[in-house]
Amino acid sequence: MFNYLNFYIGTAGWDYKDWIGTFYPKNLKRDFLLGFYSNYFNIIEVNSTFYKIPQQDTCKKWRKIIPSNFIFIVKAWKKITHEIGDARLTQKLREFSRIFEDLYPKLKLILFQFSPWFGPTEENYYHLLEIKEEIPKKLLQVYEFRNNSWFKSKKLINISANDRIIIATTYLKVIKPFYFPNQA
């Protein structure tokens, strides 16, 4: 999967109006933003996929304009992470995975960012198990929990007992960020 001895540096997204003239040249057309970005960074989190699944042609285009060492992380569609109990979850996961086939092997990871109300209930646990089974085995999966009760649940051990699953959070109150003097 990833070579953990290498550093991957990137951002969450690349198409931001306020980057024009500060990062991107003022006259750079939108179609060339990702290519320009890939000259400076080697990884990107595609955030727009949370709101809408792109067309397959868009994924093909992305793959063609980036260098060979570039990595994509895709944020899972909100219909997967926020519509719990939907009988069409398997269908949605397969549709989501199929769209991104053209990004392989550049796509290495899918980020599943769950809502703060997504706690460790039986229904949510089985939701995670279905995700775990339906996502292609060649991809890492990051489950970002924003409900701290998951970290007190024994179910978390069952979910993360896999070399393809990474557990993450941005909401633990006991974690204090470290800043270098020039970052504070």
C-alpha positions as a LaTeX table, in Angstrom:
\begin{tabular}{lrrr}
\hline
Residue & $x$ (\AA) & $y$ (\AA) & $z$ (\AA) \\
\hline
Met1 & 0.00 & 0.00 & 0.00 \\
Phe2 & 1.83 & 3.07 & 1.30 \\
Asn3 & 5.56 & 3.15 & 1.80 \\
Tyr4 & 5.64 & 4.53 & 5.32 \\
Leu5 & 9.27 & 5.59 & 4.95 \\
Asn6 & 8.23 & 8.24 & 2.45 \\
Phe7 & 6.54 & 11.48 & 3.36 \\
Tyr8 & 3.28 & 12.40 & 1.71 \\
Ile9 & 2.41 & 16.08 & 1.89 \\
Gly10 & $-0.81$ & 17.54 & 0.56 \\
Thr11 & $-4.05$ & 19.29 & 1.34 \\
Ala12 & $-7.76$ & 18.58 & 1.50 \\
Gly13 & $-8.81$ & 19.76 & $-1.93$ \\
Trp14 & $-7.12$ & 21.82 & $-4.64$ \\
Asp15 & $-9.80$ & 24.02 & $-6.23$ \\
Tyr16 & $-10.03$ & 27.07 & $-3.99$ \\
Lys17 & $-10.66$ & 30.56 & $-5.36$ \\
Asp18 & $-8.51$ & 32.24 & $-2.70$ \\
Trp19 & $-5.49$ & 30.18 & $-3.86$ \\
Ile20 & $-5.57$ & 31.94 & $-7.27$ \\
Gly21 & $-2.81$ & 34.52 & $-7.22$ \\
Thr22 & $-1.35$ & 33.22 & $-3.94$ \\
Phe23 & $-0.51$ & 29.60 & $-4.83$ \\
Tyr24 & $-1.76$ & 29.28 & $-8.39$ \\
Pro25 & $-0.78$ & 31.77 & $-11.10$ \\
Lys26 & $-3.59$ & 34.25 & $-11.73$ \\
Asn27 & $-4.12$ & 33.19 & $-15.34$ \\
Leu28 & $-4.14$ & 29.41 & $-14.73$ \\
Lys29 & $-7.35$ & 27.80 & $-15.99$ \\
Arg30 & $-9.36$ & 25.53 & $-13.67$ \\
Asp31 & $-8.60$ & 22.44 & $-15.75$ \\
Phe32 & $-4.90$ & 22.86 & $-14.95$ \\
Leu33 & $-5.14$ & 23.38 & $-11.17$ \\
Leu34 & $-4.63$ & 19.73 & $-10.18$ \\
Gly35 & $-1.68$ & 19.34 & $-12.53$ \\
Phe36 & $-0.05$ & 22.48 & $-11.13$ \\
Tyr37 & $-0.79$ & 21.33 & $-7.57$ \\
Ser38 & 0.87 & 17.96 & $-8.27$ \\
Asn39 & 4.16 & 19.72 & $-9.05$ \\
Tyr40 & 4.40 & 20.74 & $-5.38$ \\
Phe41 & 2.52 & 18.06 & $-3.44$ \\
Asn42 & 2.36 & 14.26 & $-3.79$ \\
Ile43 & $-1.01$ & 13.52 & $-2.17$ \\
Ile44 & $-4.51$ & 15.01 & $-2.15$ \\
Glu45 & $-7.67$ & 14.39 & $-0.18$ \\
Val46 & $-10.59$ & 14.75 & $-2.57$ \\
Asn47 & $-13.24$ & 16.37 & $-0.37$ \\
Ser48 & $-15.85$ & 17.02 & $-3.06$ \\
Thr49 & $-16.68$ & 13.30 & $-3.17$ \\
Phe50 & $-18.39$ & 13.66 & 0.21 \\
Tyr51 & $-21.10$ & 15.76 & $-1.45$ \\
Lys52 & $-21.27$ & 14.23 & $-4.93$ \\
Ile53 & $-19.75$ & 11.27 & $-6.70$ \\
Pro54 & $-17.80$ & 12.47 & $-9.74$ \\
Gln55 & $-18.32$ & 11.15 & $-13.24$ \\
Gln56 & $-16.01$ & 8.30 & $-14.23$ \\
Asp57 & $-14.55$ & 10.52 & $-16.98$ \\
Thr58 & $-13.51$ & 13.01 & $-14.31$ \\
Cys59 & $-11.52$ & 10.32 & $-12.50$ \\
Lys60 & $-9.85$ & 9.31 & $-15.76$ \\
Lys61 & $-8.90$ & 12.95 & $-16.36$ \\
Trp62 & $-7.47$ & 13.32 & $-12.86$ \\
Arg63 & $-5.33$ & 10.23 & $-13.30$ \\
Lys64 & $-3.94$ & 11.41 & $-16.65$ \\
Ile65 & $-2.73$ & 14.79 & $-15.38$ \\
Ile66 & $-0.83$ & 13.74 & $-12.28$ \\
Pro67 & 2.69 & 12.26 & $-12.01$ \\
Ser68 & 3.38 & 8.60 & $-11.31$ \\
Asn69 & 4.23 & 9.13 & $-7.62$ \\
Phe70 & 1.00 & 11.00 & $-6.82$ \\
Ile71 & $-1.55$ & 9.54 & $-4.36$ \\
Phe72 & $-5.29$ & 10.15 & $-4.03$ \\
Ile73 & $-7.32$ & 9.90 & $-0.85$ \\
Val74 & $-11.06$ & 10.06 & $-1.44$ \\
Lys75 & $-13.56$ & 11.12 & 1.21 \\
Ala76 & $-16.52$ & 8.74 & 1.25 \\
Trp77 & $-19.85$ & 9.95 & $-0.04$ \\
Lys78 & $-22.16$ & 11.23 & 2.73 \\
Lys79 & $-24.90$ & 8.82 & 1.58 \\
Ile80 & $-22.55$ & 6.10 & 2.90 \\
Thr81 & $-21.42$ & 7.74 & 6.15 \\
His82 & $-24.55$ & 9.66 & 7.18 \\
Glu83 & $-27.54$ & 7.60 & 5.97 \\
Ile84 & $-27.48$ & 4.77 & 8.48 \\
Gly85 & $-29.98$ & 1.95 & 8.11 \\
Asp86 & $-30.40$ & 2.41 & 4.36 \\
Ala87 & $-31.13$ & $-0.98$ & 2.82 \\
Arg88 & $-29.22$ & 0.14 & $-0.30$ \\
Leu89 & $-25.85$ & 0.53 & 1.50 \\
Thr90 & $-24.19$ & $-2.35$ & $-0.38$ \\
Gln91 & $-25.40$ & $-0.93$ & $-3.70$ \\
Lys92 & $-24.08$ & 2.55 & $-2.77$ \\
Leu93 & $-20.70$ & 1.16 & $-1.71$ \\
Arg94 & $-20.34$ & $-0.77$ & $-4.97$ \\
Glu95 & $-21.33$ & 2.29 & $-7.02$ \\
Phe96 & $-18.86$ & 4.46 & $-5.11$ \\
Ser97 & $-16.04$ & 1.92 & $-5.55$ \\
Arg98 & $-16.78$ & 1.38 & $-9.26$ \\
Ile99 & $-16.54$ & 5.11 & $-10.05$ \\
Phe100 & $-13.01$ & 5.27 & $-8.66$ \\
Glu101 & $-11.63$ & 2.19 & $-10.45$ \\
Asp102 & $-9.93$ & 4.49 & $-12.95$ \\
Leu103 & $-7.88$ & 6.05 & $-10.16$ \\
Tyr104 & $-6.27$ & 2.72 & $-9.21$ \\
Pro105 & $-3.41$ & 2.37 & $-8.39$ \\
Lys106 & $-3.23$ & 6.09 & $-7.55$ \\
Leu107 & $-6.12$ & 5.78 & $-5.11$ \\
Lys108 & $-4.74$ & 4.30 & $-1.89$ \\
Leu109 & $-7.21$ & 5.24 & 0.80 \\
Ile110 & $-10.85$ & 6.09 & 1.46 \\
Leu111 & $-11.67$ & 8.37 & 4.38 \\
Phe112 & $-14.99$ & 7.62 & 6.08 \\
Gln113 & $-15.80$ & 10.67 & 8.22 \\
Phe114 & $-18.76$ & 9.90 & 10.45 \\
Ser115 & $-21.01$ & 12.43 & 12.13 \\
Pro116 & $-20.76$ & 13.20 & 15.87 \\
Trp117 & $-24.08$ & 11.37 & 16.45 \\
Phe118 & $-22.69$ & 8.15 & 14.90 \\
Gly119 & $-22.05$ & 6.27 & 18.16 \\
Pro120 & $-21.17$ & 2.63 & 18.89 \\
Thr121 & $-24.67$ & 1.15 & 18.54 \\
Glu122 & $-25.37$ & $-2.30$ & 17.10 \\
Glu123 & $-26.81$ & $-0.75$ & 13.93 \\
Asn124 & $-23.73$ & 1.44 & 13.42 \\
Tyr125 & $-21.39$ & $-1.45$ & 14.16 \\
Tyr126 & $-23.00$ & $-3.55$ & 11.41 \\
His127 & $-22.90$ & $-0.53$ & 9.12 \\
Leu128 & $-19.11$ & $-0.42$ & 9.59 \\
Leu129 & $-18.77$ & $-4.15$ & 9.00 \\
Glu130 & $-20.63$ & $-3.83$ & 5.71 \\
Ile131 & $-18.35$ & $-0.99$ & 4.63 \\
Lys132 & $-15.30$ & $-3.01$ & 5.63 \\
Glu133 & $-16.42$ & $-5.96$ & 3.49 \\
Glu134 & $-17.56$ & $-4.08$ & 0.38 \\
Ile135 & $-14.61$ & $-1.73$ & $-0.16$ \\
Pro136 & $-11.94$ & $-3.27$ & $-2.41$ \\
Lys137 & $-9.24$ & $-5.03$ & $-0.39$ \\
Lys138 & $-6.46$ & $-3.08$ & $-2.13$ \\
Leu139 & $-7.56$ & 0.14 & $-0.42$ \\
Leu140 & $-6.83$ & 1.33 & 3.09 \\
Gln141 & $-9.85$ & 2.59 & 4.99 \\
Val142 & $-9.72$ & 5.38 & 7.55 \\
Tyr143 & $-12.69$ & 5.61 & 9.89 \\
Glu144 & $-12.80$ & 9.05 & 11.44 \\
Phe145 & $-15.02$ & 8.96 & 14.49 \\
Arg146 & $-16.21$ & 12.26 & 15.87 \\
Asn147 & $-18.06$ & 10.56 & 18.70 \\
Asn148 & $-15.60$ & 9.71 & 21.47 \\
Ser149 & $-17.73$ & 6.88 & 22.87 \\
Trp150 & $-16.29$ & 4.65 & 20.11 \\
Phe151 & $-12.96$ & 4.74 & 21.95 \\
Lys152 & $-14.57$ & 3.12 & 25.01 \\
Ser153 & $-16.22$ & 0.38 & 22.97 \\
Lys154 & $-14.85$ & $-3.14$ & 22.59 \\
Lys155 & $-16.44$ & $-3.15$ & 19.14 \\
Leu156 & $-13.68$ & $-0.85$ & 17.97 \\
Ile157 & $-11.15$ & $-3.66$ & 18.47 \\
Asn158 & $-13.18$ & $-5.94$ & 16.18 \\
Ile159 & $-13.44$ & $-3.24$ & 13.52 \\
Ser160 & $-9.78$ & $-2.28$ & 13.57 \\
Ala161 & $-8.39$ & $-5.84$ & 13.79 \\
Asn162 & $-7.34$ & $-5.59$ & 10.18 \\
Asp163 & $-4.30$ & $-4.21$ & 8.41 \\
Arg164 & $-6.56$ & $-2.23$ & 6.03 \\
Ile165 & $-8.35$ & $-0.21$ & 8.73 \\
Ile166 & $-7.01$ & 2.94 & 10.37 \\
Ile167 & $-8.97$ & 4.59 & 13.18 \\
Ala168 & $-8.80$ & 8.36 & 13.46 \\
Thr169 & $-10.40$ & 11.20 & 15.37 \\
Thr170 & $-10.23$ & 14.95 & 15.61 \\
Tyr171 & $-12.42$ & 15.14 & 18.68 \\
Leu172 & $-10.56$ & 13.62 & 21.63 \\
Lys173 & $-10.37$ & 16.29 & 24.32 \\
Val174 & $-7.30$ & 14.71 & 25.96 \\
Ile175 & $-5.21$ & 15.11 & 22.81 \\
Lys176 & $-3.30$ & 18.36 & 22.86 \\
Pro177 & $-1.75$ & 19.40 & 19.57 \\
Phe178 & 1.98 & 20.10 & 19.41 \\
Tyr179 & 3.12 & 23.17 & 17.53 \\
Phe180 & 6.64 & 24.15 & 16.58 \\
Pro181 & 7.53 & 27.72 & 17.72 \\
Asn182 & 7.03 & 29.14 & 14.22 \\
Gln183 & 3.54 & 27.56 & 13.93 \\
Ala184 & 1.88 & 28.95 & 17.04 \\
\hline
\end{tabular}
